[in-house]
Amino acid sequence: MVDGKMFAQVLEAIEAGERHRAKDLLTRLLQSDKRDPKPWLWMSSVVDSRKEQIYCLETVLRLEPENVAAKRALVMLGEMEPGEDPVPVPPVRREWEETLNGVTLEEEEERPPLARGKILKYAGAGIVLLGLILAVIFIPWGKGLRTPKLTITPITWTPSPTSPPITPPPKRPPPLPHRKKSPSAST
C-alpha cells in the first residue's frame, strides 16, 4: 500500500512542476512496493521518454487489468487499439466567479453598449492629431531649420604629416693654408 504522506508530497511536486523531485519520490515508493499500480500510473506522467511512459502504463495494466486511466493513456500514445465502445473523458466543469471587478454579469448586460458615434469621434480625433503631427514633421515652414541649405566649404591644404627627409648641406673641405710668397721667387 502507498504511504499517504509521501504520496501527498508526490502530488504537490507534480502540481508545482517539480518533475525531478516527483520522480525521485515515486522511485522510493516503488522500491518499497512494486505491486501497487497507483505509483506506476503517476510515474508515467513524470518520466522523460515515451518508452518509459509505455513501460509504466503496461506495468499498471499487468497489476490491474481493468485500469481505465492506463488504457486511455496507452490508446492516446498509439500503443493500444481503442475498445469497441470507447468512453470519452467527461469534461471538467468549473464554477467561475460571477463577478469581475465588482460588476456582476447581469449588471454588465444591462449597460448600453458604447455609442457608435462616440467611437467615431475618438477615431476621427486620433486621425486629425496624427495628421497634424505628420504635417509639423514633414512640411517645411519657410526658412527655418528644416530648409536645406547649400554650403560650400573651402578645401584647406595642410602640410602632410610626414615631411621629406632633411639632408645636411654638403661639407666643404677646410681651406688650405696660404703660403707666403718669397720675394726672390717672383723675380
N, CA and C atoms as a LAMMPS dump frame, in Angstrom:
ITEM: TIMESTEP
0
ITEM: NUMBER OF ATOMS
561
ITEM: BOX BOUNDS ff ff ff
-5.0000000000000000e+02 5.0000000000000000e+02
-5.0000000000000000e+02 5.0000000000000000e+02
-5.0000000000000000e+02 5.0000000000000000e+02
ITEM: ATOMS id mol type element x y z
1 1 1 N 0.841 -1.181 0
2 1 2 C 0 0 0
3 1 3 C 0.888 1.248 0
4 2 1 N 0.429 2.307 -0.639
5 2 2 C 1.195 3.536 -0.792
6 2 3 C 1.189 4.322 0.512
7 3 1 N 2.374 4.857 0.848
8 3 2 C 2.5 5.723 2.016
9 3 3 C 1.78 7.039 1.695
10 4 1 N 0.747 7.373 2.466
11 4 2 C -0.095 8.534 2.184
12 4 3 C 0.651 9.847 2.249
13 5 1 N 1.534 9.979 3.23
14 5 2 C 2.261 11.231 3.406
15 5 3 C 3.215 11.472 2.227
16 6 1 N 3.938 10.422 1.841
17 6 2 C 4.888 10.571 0.748
18 6 3 C 4.141 10.768 -0.577
19 7 1 N 3.003 10.102 -0.731
20 7 2 C 2.236 10.26 -1.962
21 7 3 C 1.662 11.68 -2.069
22 8 1 N 1.31 12.281 -0.941
23 8 2 C 0.844 13.668 -0.947
24 8 3 C 1.978 14.595 -1.398
25 9 1 N 3.208 14.284 -0.993
26 9 2 C 4.356 15.075 -1.427
27 9 3 C 4.571 14.928 -2.934
28 10 1 N 4.309 13.707 -3.446
29 10 2 C 4.435 13.466 -4.888
30 10 3 C 3.462 14.37 -5.643
31 11 1 N 2.217 14.385 -5.196
32 11 2 C 1.201 15.196 -5.873
33 11 3 C 1.532 16.689 -5.798
34 12 1 N 2.058 17.137 -4.655
35 12 2 C 2.463 18.538 -4.522
36 12 3 C 3.594 18.869 -5.493
37 13 1 N 4.556 17.959 -5.614
38 13 2 C 5.687 18.194 -6.517
39 13 3 C 5.221 18.239 -7.967
40 14 1 N 4.285 17.379 -8.337
41 14 2 C 3.777 17.376 -9.712
42 14 3 C 3.031 18.671 -9.997
43 15 1 N 2.206 19.116 -9.059
44 15 2 C 1.456 20.357 -9.25
45 15 3 C 2.383 21.564 -9.333
46 16 1 N 3.499 21.514 -8.607
47 16 2 C 4.462 22.622 -8.619
48 16 3 C 5.382 22.567 -9.834
49 17 1 N 5.272 21.504 -10.637
50 17 2 C 6.117 21.378 -11.823
51 17 3 C 7.497 20.833 -11.519
52 18 1 N 7.691 20.265 -10.334
53 18 2 C 8.993 19.713 -9.949
54 18 3 C 9.018 18.23 -10.322
55 19 1 N 9.176 17.967 -11.601
56 19 2 C 9.124 16.584 -12.106
57 19 3 C 10.243 15.719 -11.537
58 20 1 N 11.435 16.287 -11.403
59 20 2 C 12.574 15.512 -10.91
60 20 3 C 12.322 15.047 -9.469
61 21 1 N 11.817 15.961 -8.649
62 21 2 C 11.526 15.61 -7.251
63 21 3 C 10.412 14.559 -7.184
64 22 1 N 9.356 14.727 -7.999
65 22 2 C 8.257 13.763 -8.018
66 22 3 C 8.75 12.394 -8.468
67 23 1 N 9.621 12.384 -9.442
68 23 2 C 10.166 11.111 -9.941
69 23 3 C 10.985 10.414 -8.852
70 24 1 N 11.756 11.201 -8.106
71 24 2 C 12.558 10.639 -7.017
72 24 3 C 11.66 10.028 -5.936
73 25 1 N 10.609 10.761 -5.547
74 25 2 C 9.692 10.244 -4.517
75 25 3 C 8.961 9 -5.007
76 26 1 N 8.524 8.99 -6.262
77 26 2 C 7.828 7.814 -6.798
78 26 3 C 8.767 6.61 -6.88
79 27 1 N 10.034 6.856 -7.186
80 27 2 C 11.009 5.762 -7.213
81 27 3 C 11.145 5.146 -5.826
82 28 1 N 11.161 5.977 -4.799
83 28 2 C 11.225 5.449 -3.426
84 28 3 C 9.979 4.634 -3.097
85 29 1 N 8.811 5.139 -3.516
86 29 2 C 7.577 4.397 -3.252
87 29 3 C 7.579 3.046 -3.965
88 30 1 N 8.065 3.029 -5.193
89 30 2 C 8.088 1.775 -5.95
90 30 3 C 9.124 0.796 -5.397
91 31 1 N 10.183 1.295 -4.783
92 31 2 C 11.163 0.401 -4.166
93 31 3 C 10.553 -0.288 -2.952
94 32 1 N 9.658 0.4 -2.266
95 32 2 C 9.032 -0.219 -1.092
96 32 3 C 7.906 -1.172 -1.491
97 33 1 N 7.182 -0.883 -2.6
98 33 2 C 6.089 -1.77 -3.012
99 33 3 C 5.919 -1.672 -4.525
100 34 1 N 6.442 -2.669 -5.257
101 34 2 C 6.361 -2.664 -6.715
102 34 3 C 5.025 -3.198 -7.221
103 35 1 N 4.18 -3.72 -6.338
104 35 2 C 2.917 -4.34 -6.753
105 35 3 C 1.734 -3.358 -6.703
106 36 1 N 1.981 -2.107 -6.365
107 36 2 C 0.902 -1.119 -6.283
108 36 3 C 0.836 -0.361 -7.616
109 37 1 N -0.313 -0.37 -8.314
110 37 2 C -0.403 0.29 -9.625
111 37 3 C -0.446 1.822 -9.554
112 38 1 N -0.851 2.362 -8.432
113 38 2 C -1.012 3.813 -8.319
114 38 3 C 0.308 4.57 -8.557
115 39 1 N 1.422 4.214 -7.907
116 39 2 C 2.68 4.923 -8.187
117 39 3 C 3.161 4.724 -9.631
118 40 1 N 2.88 3.542 -10.199
119 40 2 C 3.281 3.294 -11.582
120 40 3 C 2.53 4.233 -12.529
121 41 1 N 1.25 4.44 -12.254
122 41 2 C 0.447 5.317 -13.099
123 41 3 C 0.967 6.758 -13.02
124 42 1 N 1.26 7.238 -11.814
125 42 2 C 1.787 8.589 -11.667
126 42 3 C 3.202 8.712 -12.208
127 43 1 N 3.972 7.64 -12.115
128 43 2 C 5.336 7.652 -12.651
129 43 3 C 5.304 7.854 -14.17
130 44 1 N 4.256 7.354 -14.835
131 44 2 C 4.159 7.531 -16.286
132 44 3 C 4.004 9.003 -16.663
133 45 1 N 3.567 9.827 -15.74
134 45 2 C 3.396 11.246 -16.058
135 45 3 C 4.663 12.074 -15.825
136 46 1 N 5.664 11.516 -15.147
137 46 2 C 6.874 12.307 -14.864
138 46 3 C 8.132 11.768 -15.531
139 47 1 N 8.053 10.589 -16.172
140 47 2 C 9.246 10.058 -16.826
141 47 3 C 9.552 10.874 -18.075
142 48 1 N 10.774 10.731 -18.575
143 48 2 C 11.24 11.597 -19.658
144 48 3 C 10.901 11.081 -21.058
145 49 1 N 10.989 9.79 -21.263
146 49 2 C 10.827 9.294 -22.624
147 49 3 C 9.488 8.581 -22.816
148 50 1 N 9.124 8.427 -24.067
149 50 2 C 7.876 7.737 -24.429
150 50 3 C 7.956 6.259 -24.049
151 51 1 N 9.127 5.653 -24.224
152 51 2 C 9.294 4.234 -23.876
153 51 3 C 9.056 4.014 -22.38
154 52 1 N 9.568 4.923 -21.571
155 52 2 C 9.357 4.8 -20.128
156 52 3 C 7.879 4.952 -19.78
157 53 1 N 7.185 5.858 -20.46
158 53 2 C 5.747 6.017 -20.22
159 53 3 C 5.007 4.723 -20.54
160 54 1 N 5.319 4.148 -21.68
161 54 2 C 4.643 2.915 -22.102
162 54 3 C 4.931 1.793 -21.11
163 55 1 N 6.194 1.685 -20.659
164 55 2 C 6.547 0.642 -19.707
165 55 3 C 5.739 0.793 -18.415
166 56 1 N 5.659 2.017 -17.897
167 56 2 C 4.916 2.25 -16.65
168 56 3 C 3.435 1.9 -16.826
169 57 1 N 2.848 2.31 -17.935
170 57 2 C 1.427 2.053 -18.164
171 57 3 C 1.147 0.566 -18.373
172 58 1 N 2.039 -0.122 -19.058
173 58 2 C 1.86 -1.574 -19.224
174 58 3 C 2 -2.297 -17.895
175 59 1 N 2.867 -1.793 -17.035
176 59 2 C 3 -2.38 -15.702
177 59 3 C 1.709 -2.182 -14.906
178 60 1 N 1.089 -1.022 -15.043
179 60 2 C -0.187 -0.771 -14.371
180 60 3 C -1.226 -1.785 -14.852
181 61 1 N -1.283 -2.029 -16.16
182 61 2 C -2.266 -2.981 -16.688
183 61 3 C -1.954 -4.416 -16.274
184 62 1 N -0.684 -4.761 -16.096
185 62 2 C -0.348 -6.106 -15.598
186 62 3 C -0.835 -6.286 -14.166
187 63 1 N -0.685 -5.22 -13.369
188 63 2 C -1.095 -5.305 -11.968
189 63 3 C -2.607 -5.14 -11.813
190 64 1 N -3.214 -4.315 -12.638
191 64 2 C -4.65 -4.033 -12.552
192 64 3 C -5.201 -3.968 -13.986
193 65 1 N -5.63 -5.104 -14.567
194 65 2 C -6.004 -5.164 -15.985
195 65 3 C -7.17 -4.251 -16.384
196 66 1 N -7.992 -3.832 -15.466
197 66 2 C -9.152 -3.007 -15.801
198 66 3 C -8.941 -1.519 -15.51
199 67 1 N -7.706 -1.081 -15.362
200 67 2 C -7.425 0.312 -15.049
201 67 3 C -7.731 1.172 -16.286
202 68 1 N -8.763 2.008 -16.178
203 68 2 C -9.25 2.799 -17.302
204 68 3 C -8.248 3.892 -17.687
205 69 1 N -7.635 4.534 -16.71
206 69 2 C -6.691 5.62 -16.994
207 69 3 C -5.484 5.105 -17.777
208 70 1 N -4.961 3.936 -17.402
209 70 2 C -3.812 3.366 -18.109
210 70 3 C -4.205 2.98 -19.532
211 71 1 N -5.41 2.433 -19.709
212 71 2 C -5.868 2.068 -21.052
213 71 3 C -5.998 3.306 -21.931
214 72 1 N -6.588 4.367 -21.398
215 72 2 C -6.745 5.596 -22.174
216 72 3 C -5.388 6.181 -22.57
217 73 1 N -4.461 6.16 -21.622
218 73 2 C -3.135 6.707 -21.911
219 73 3 C -2.436 5.903 -23.001
220 74 1 N -2.55 4.574 -22.95
221 74 2 C -1.92 3.747 -23.987
222 74 3 C -2.599 3.946 -25.341
223 75 1 N -3.91 4.163 -25.335
224 75 2 C -4.608 4.448 -26.59
225 75 3 C -4.123 5.783 -27.146
226 76 1 N -3.964 6.789 -26.281
227 76 2 C -3.501 8.102 -26.736
228 76 3 C -2.062 8.051 -27.246
229 77 1 N -1.254 7.157 -26.686
230 77 2 C 0.125 7.003 -27.153
231 77 3 C 0.203 6.142 -28.409
232 78 1 N -0.922 5.53 -28.798
233 78 2 C -0.948 4.706 -30.003
234 78 3 C -0.448 3.293 -29.775
235 79 1 N -0.356 2.862 -28.538
236 79 2 C 0.151 1.535 -28.218
237 79 3 C -0.97 0.522 -28.009
238 80 1 N -2.204 0.981 -27.998
239 80 2 C -3.327 0.09 -27.758
240 80 3 C -4.477 0.543 -28.645
241 81 1 N -5.164 -0.41 -29.223
242 81 2 C -6.326 -0.086 -30.038
243 81 3 C -7.48 0.298 -29.12
244 82 1 N -8.26 1.3 -29.515
245 82 2 C -9.398 1.645 -28.666
246 82 3 C -10.421 0.514 -28.684
247 83 1 N -11.113 0.379 -27.57
248 83 2 C -12.119 -0.679 -27.483
249 83 3 C -13.295 -0.387 -28.397
250 84 1 N -14.247 -1.305 -28.413
251 84 2 C -15.414 -1.13 -29.276
252 84 3 C -16.269 0.048 -28.822
253 85 1 N -16.351 0.257 -27.564
254 85 2 C -17.145 1.362 -27.045
255 85 3 C -16.271 2.261 -26.164
256 86 1 N -15.435 3.095 -26.816
257 86 2 C -14.582 3.971 -26.004
258 86 3 C -15.44 4.975 -25.24
259 87 1 N -15.117 5.119 -23.986
260 87 2 C -15.845 6.05 -23.139
261 87 3 C -15.051 7.352 -23.095
262 88 1 N -15.632 8.446 -23.563
263 88 2 C -14.885 9.703 -23.539
264 88 3 C -14.69 10.183 -22.111
265 89 1 N -13.65 10.927 -21.934
266 89 2 C -13.371 11.501 -20.627
267 89 3 C -14.399 12.604 -20.393
268 90 1 N -15.08 12.579 -19.262
269 90 2 C -16.068 13.634 -19.021
270 90 3 C -15.38 14.985 -18.874
271 91 1 N -15.999 16.046 -19.392
272 91 2 C -15.363 17.366 -19.283
273 91 3 C -15.357 17.85 -17.848
274 92 1 N -14.363 18.622 -17.541
275 92 2 C -14.247 19.192 -16.204
276 92 3 C -15.124 20.436 -16.162
277 93 1 N -16.068 20.438 -15.266
278 93 2 C -16.961 21.594 -15.114
279 93 3 C -16.426 22.466 -13.987
280 94 1 N -16.208 23.716 -14.306
281 94 2 C -15.703 24.641 -13.297
282 94 3 C -16.749 25.705 -13.045
283 95 1 N -16.865 26.076 -11.816
284 95 2 C -17.78 27.151 -11.471
285 95 3 C -16.969 28.442 -11.35
286 96 1 N -17.147 29.292 -12.326
287 96 2 C -16.412 30.541 -12.351
288 96 3 C -17.137 31.562 -11.502
289 97 1 N -16.393 32.503 -11.024
290 97 2 C -16.994 33.564 -10.229
291 97 3 C -17.89 34.41 -11.127
292 98 1 N -18.974 34.856 -10.539
293 98 2 C -19.945 35.627 -11.298
294 98 3 C -19.599 37.102 -11.377
295 99 1 N -18.629 37.552 -10.585
296 99 2 C -18.307 38.974 -10.604
297 99 3 C -16.893 39.178 -11.114
298 100 1 N -16.718 40.32 -11.729
299 100 2 C -15.404 40.709 -12.219
300 100 3 C -15.25 42.187 -11.928
301 101 1 N -14.301 42.506 -11.08
302 101 2 C -14.078 43.89 -10.64
303 101 3 C -15.332 44.489 -10.002
304 102 1 N -16.044 43.7 -9.27
305 102 2 C -17.205 44.193 -8.553
306 102 3 C -18.457 44.355 -9.405
307 103 1 N -18.416 43.956 -10.671
308 103 2 C -19.576 44.086 -11.556
309 103 3 C -20.063 42.68 -11.886
310 104 1 N -21.303 42.41 -11.609
311 104 2 C -21.846 41.088 -11.929
312 104 3 C -22.155 41.016 -13.411
313 105 1 N -22.299 39.806 -13.911
314 105 2 C -22.588 39.618 -15.325
315 105 3 C -23.938 40.227 -15.704
316 106 1 N -24.909 40.156 -14.804
317 106 2 C -26.223 40.725 -15.101
318 106 3 C -26.13 42.239 -15.262
319 107 1 N -25.353 42.902 -14.395
320 107 2 C -25.19 44.348 -14.495
321 107 3 C -24.482 44.729 -15.782
322 108 1 N -23.525 43.924 -16.208
323 108 2 C -22.793 44.194 -17.439
324 108 3 C -23.726 44.122 -18.639
325 109 1 N -24.637 43.155 -18.621
326 109 2 C -25.565 43.005 -19.735
327 109 3 C -26.566 44.154 -19.779
328 110 1 N -26.889 44.746 -18.631
329 110 2 C -27.856 45.835 -18.577
330 110 3 C -27.279 47.14 -19.105
331 111 1 N -25.97 47.31 -19.064
332 111 2 C -25.349 48.554 -19.524
333 111 3 C -25.493 48.662 -21.044
334 112 1 N -25.779 49.87 -21.538
335 112 2 C -25.864 50.025 -23.002
336 112 3 C -24.455 49.952 -23.593
337 113 1 N -24.339 49.382 -24.766
338 113 2 C -23.008 49.333 -25.398
339 113 3 C -22.567 50.735 -25.79
340 114 1 N -21.289 50.905 -25.992
341 114 2 C -20.756 52.208 -26.376
342 114 3 C -21.452 52.688 -27.637
343 115 1 N -21.81 53.942 -27.632
344 115 2 C -22.477 54.504 -28.803
345 115 3 C -21.517 54.528 -29.969
346 116 1 N -22.065 54.242 -31.152
347 116 2 C -21.228 54.199 -32.345
348 116 3 C -20.626 55.574 -32.623
349 117 1 N -21.392 56.618 -32.366
350 117 2 C -20.912 57.978 -32.589
351 117 3 C -19.727 58.325 -31.721
352 118 1 N -19.72 57.821 -30.491
353 118 2 C -18.623 58.114 -29.581
354 118 3 C -17.326 57.482 -30.081
355 119 1 N -17.433 56.278 -30.589
356 119 2 C -16.251 55.596 -31.135
357 119 3 C -15.741 56.346 -32.35
358 120 1 N -16.664 56.794 -33.204
359 120 2 C -16.247 57.524 -34.402
360 120 3 C -15.594 58.854 -34.044
361 121 1 N -16.096 59.513 -32.987
362 121 2 C -15.483 60.771 -32.562
363 121 3 C -14.029 60.549 -32.143
364 122 1 N -13.796 59.531 -31.336
365 122 2 C -12.427 59.261 -30.891
366 122 3 C -11.534 58.869 -32.062
367 123 1 N -12.049 58.08 -32.988
368 123 2 C -11.248 57.672 -34.14
369 123 3 C -10.922 58.881 -35.002
370 124 1 N -11.905 59.772 -35.216
371 124 2 C -11.663 60.967 -36.025
372 124 3 C -10.647 61.892 -35.374
373 125 1 N -10.779 62.085 -34.063
374 125 2 C -9.823 62.94 -33.355
375 125 3 C -8.414 62.357 -33.434
376 126 1 N -8.291 61.065 -33.356
377 126 2 C -6.972 60.427 -33.453
378 126 3 C -6.355 60.617 -34.821
379 127 1 N -7.183 60.526 -35.875
380 127 2 C -6.67 60.695 -37.235
381 127 3 C -6.228 62.138 -37.453
382 128 1 N -7.023 63.118 -36.979
383 128 2 C -6.656 64.525 -37.123
384 128 3 C -5.354 64.809 -36.376
385 129 1 N -5.208 64.296 -35.162
386 129 2 C -3.998 64.512 -34.384
387 129 3 C -2.784 63.912 -35.079
388 130 1 N -2.934 62.725 -35.644
389 130 2 C -1.839 62.095 -36.367
390 130 3 C -1.466 62.92 -37.587
391 131 1 N -2.467 63.456 -38.285
392 131 2 C -2.198 64.299 -39.447
393 131 3 C -1.43 65.552 -39.077
394 132 1 N -1.796 66.178 -37.965
395 132 2 C -1.084 67.377 -37.52
396 132 3 C 0.369 67.078 -37.174
397 133 1 N 0.583 65.988 -36.509
398 133 2 C 1.961 65.615 -36.145
399 133 3 C 2.793 65.386 -37.399
400 134 1 N 2.245 64.676 -38.369
401 134 2 C 2.971 64.43 -39.618
402 134 3 C 3.211 65.726 -40.383
403 135 1 N 2.247 66.662 -40.349
404 135 2 C 2.42 67.935 -41.046
405 135 3 C 3.558 68.728 -40.427
406 136 1 N 3.642 68.763 -39.122
407 136 2 C 4.709 69.505 -38.452
408 136 3 C 6.066 68.906 -38.794
409 137 1 N 6.115 67.616 -38.904
410 137 2 C 7.402 66.959 -39.16
411 137 3 C 7.844 67.133 -40.61
412 138 1 N 6.93 66.958 -41.581
413 138 2 C 7.344 66.851 -42.976
414 138 3 C 7.11 68.094 -43.84
415 139 1 N 6.292 69.039 -43.435
416 139 2 C 6.051 70.222 -44.259
417 139 3 C 7.023 71.318 -43.839
418 140 1 N 7.819 71.842 -44.806
419 140 2 C 8.748 72.924 -44.45
420 140 3 C 7.967 74.214 -44.213
421 141 1 N 8.286 74.909 -43.168
422 141 2 C 7.592 76.134 -42.801
423 141 3 C 8.52 77.33 -43.005
424 142 1 N 8.802 77.67 -44.219
425 142 2 C 9.634 78.844 -44.502
426 142 3 C 11.103 78.53 -44.328
427 143 1 N 11.852 79.591 -44.041
428 143 2 C 13.298 79.418 -43.888
429 143 3 C 13.609 79.117 -42.44
430 144 1 N 13.468 77.918 -42.107
431 144 2 C 13.748 77.513 -40.742
432 144 3 C 14.834 76.457 -40.725
433 145 1 N 14.837 75.708 -39.718
434 145 2 C 15.844 74.661 -39.57
435 145 3 C 15.648 73.533 -40.581
436 146 1 N 14.408 73.383 -41.055
437 146 2 C 14.128 72.259 -41.943
438 146 3 C 14.484 72.546 -43.408
439 147 1 N 14.774 73.807 -43.753
440 147 2 C 15.098 74.15 -45.126
441 147 3 C 16.538 73.733 -45.409
442 148 1 N 16.72 72.95 -46.459
443 148 2 C 18.099 72.551 -46.752
444 148 3 C 18.897 73.729 -47.31
445 149 1 N 20.11 73.852 -46.917
446 149 2 C 20.981 74.927 -47.373
447 149 3 C 22.211 74.311 -48.004
448 150 1 N 22.684 74.991 -49.07
449 150 2 C 23.896 74.537 -49.739
450 150 3 C 25.071 75.281 -49.131
451 151 1 N 25.985 74.579 -48.606
452 151 2 C 27.17 75.19 -48.028
453 151 3 C 28.386 74.612 -48.72
454 152 1 N 29.236 75.525 -49.142
455 152 2 C 30.475 75.095 -49.778
456 152 3 C 31.596 75.438 -48.818
457 153 1 N 32.317 74.46 -48.449
458 153 2 C 33.432 74.695 -47.541
459 153 3 C 34.72 74.633 -48.343
460 154 1 N 35.585 75.623 -48.172
461 154 2 C 36.849 75.611 -48.934
462 154 3 C 37.752 74.495 -48.429
463 155 1 N 38.508 74.014 -49.367
464 155 2 C 39.452 72.957 -49.017
465 155 3 C 40.717 73.634 -48.506
466 156 1 N 41.165 73.265 -47.381
467 156 2 C 42.39 73.827 -46.834
468 156 3 C 43.499 72.82 -47.014
469 157 1 N 44.621 73.36 -47.435
470 157 2 C 45.762 72.487 -47.639
471 157 3 C 46.617 72.532 -46.391
472 158 1 N 46.817 71.432 -45.854
473 158 2 C 47.669 71.346 -44.674
474 158 3 C 48.89 70.543 -45.042
475 159 1 N 49.969 70.821 -44.38
476 159 2 C 51.164 70.032 -44.705
477 159 3 C 50.93 68.571 -44.361
478 160 1 N 51.573 67.752 -45.142
479 160 2 C 51.402 66.315 -44.907
480 160 3 C 52.057 65.947 -43.579
481 161 1 N 51.572 64.947 -42.947
482 161 2 C 52.126 64.602 -41.64
483 161 3 C 53.563 64.12 -41.706
484 162 1 N 53.989 63.63 -42.865
485 162 2 C 55.392 63.208 -42.979
486 162 3 C 56.085 64.166 -43.938
487 163 1 N 57.1 64.858 -43.463
488 163 2 C 57.838 65.793 -44.324
489 163 3 C 59.012 65.041 -44.946
490 164 1 N 59.499 65.548 -46.069
491 164 2 C 60.632 64.855 -46.703
492 164 3 C 61.864 64.922 -45.8
493 165 1 N 62.72 63.95 -45.923
494 165 2 C 63.903 63.947 -45.044
495 165 3 C 64.801 65.163 -45.321
496 166 1 N 65.301 65.721 -44.277
497 166 2 C 66.185 66.885 -44.396
498 166 3 C 67.611 66.368 -44.527
499 167 1 N 68.26 66.775 -45.609
500 167 2 C 69.655 66.352 -45.81
501 167 3 C 70.578 67.5 -45.379
502 168 1 N 71.595 67.159 -44.69
503 168 2 C 72.518 68.23 -44.262
504 168 3 C 73.249 68.817 -45.474
505 169 1 N 73.595 70.073 -45.39
506 169 2 C 74.334 70.681 -46.533
507 169 3 C 75.703 69.99 -46.689
508 170 1 N 76.197 69.975 -47.89
509 170 2 C 77.496 69.305 -48.096
510 170 3 C 78.616 70.019 -47.323
511 171 1 N 79.504 69.195 -46.847
512 171 2 C 80.617 69.767 -46.08
513 171 3 C 81.713 70.219 -47.048
514 172 1 N 82.264 71.417 -46.767
515 172 2 C 83.347 71.926 -47.602
516 172 3 C 84.676 71.518 -46.963
517 173 1 N 85.577 71.19 -47.789
518 173 2 C 86.87 70.872 -47.205
519 173 3 C 87.491 72.126 -46.584
520 174 1 N 88.244 71.963 -45.568
521 174 2 C 88.837 73.15 -44.934
522 174 3 C 89.784 73.875 -45.911
523 175 1 N 89.849 75.142 -45.796
524 175 2 C 90.733 75.864 -46.728
525 175 3 C 92.21 75.485 -46.501
526 176 1 N 92.905 75.494 -47.564
527 176 2 C 94.337 75.181 -47.486
528 176 3 C 95.083 76.38 -46.904
529 177 1 N 96.112 76.108 -46.137
530 177 2 C 96.833 77.25 -45.582
531 177 3 C 97.553 78.004 -46.702
532 178 1 N 97.549 79.271 -46.64
533 178 2 C 98.193 80.092 -47.68
534 178 3 C 99.689 80.124 -47.421
535 179 1 N 100.346 79.976 -48.489
536 179 2 C 101.804 80.113 -48.355
537 179 3 C 102.187 81.544 -48.688
538 180 1 N 103.075 81.958 -47.977
539 180 2 C 103.549 83.285 -48.274
540 180 3 C 104.601 83.178 -49.368
541 181 1 N 104.504 84.077 -50.278
542 181 2 C 105.449 84.035 -51.4
543 181 3 C 106.725 84.787 -51.001
544 182 1 N 107.791 84.183 -51.305
545 182 2 C 109.064 84.867 -51.026
546 182 3 C 109.355 85.833 -52.167
547 183 1 N 110.018 86.923 -51.857
548 183 2 C 110.262 87.924 -52.889
549 183 3 C 111.28 87.418 -53.914
550 184 1 N 112.071 86.524 -53.592
551 184 2 C 113.051 86.052 -54.567
552 184 3 C 112.407 85.172 -55.605
553 185 1 N 111.355 84.542 -55.289
554 185 2 C 110.724 83.63 -56.253
555 185 3 C 109.972 84.408 -57.303
556 186 1 N 109.595 85.577 -57.044
557 186 2 C 108.822 86.292 -58.031
558 186 3 C 109.742 86.922 -59.091
559 187 1 N 110.959 87.061 -58.841
560 187 2 C 111.823 87.675 -59.831
561 187 3 C 112.387 86.712 -60.734
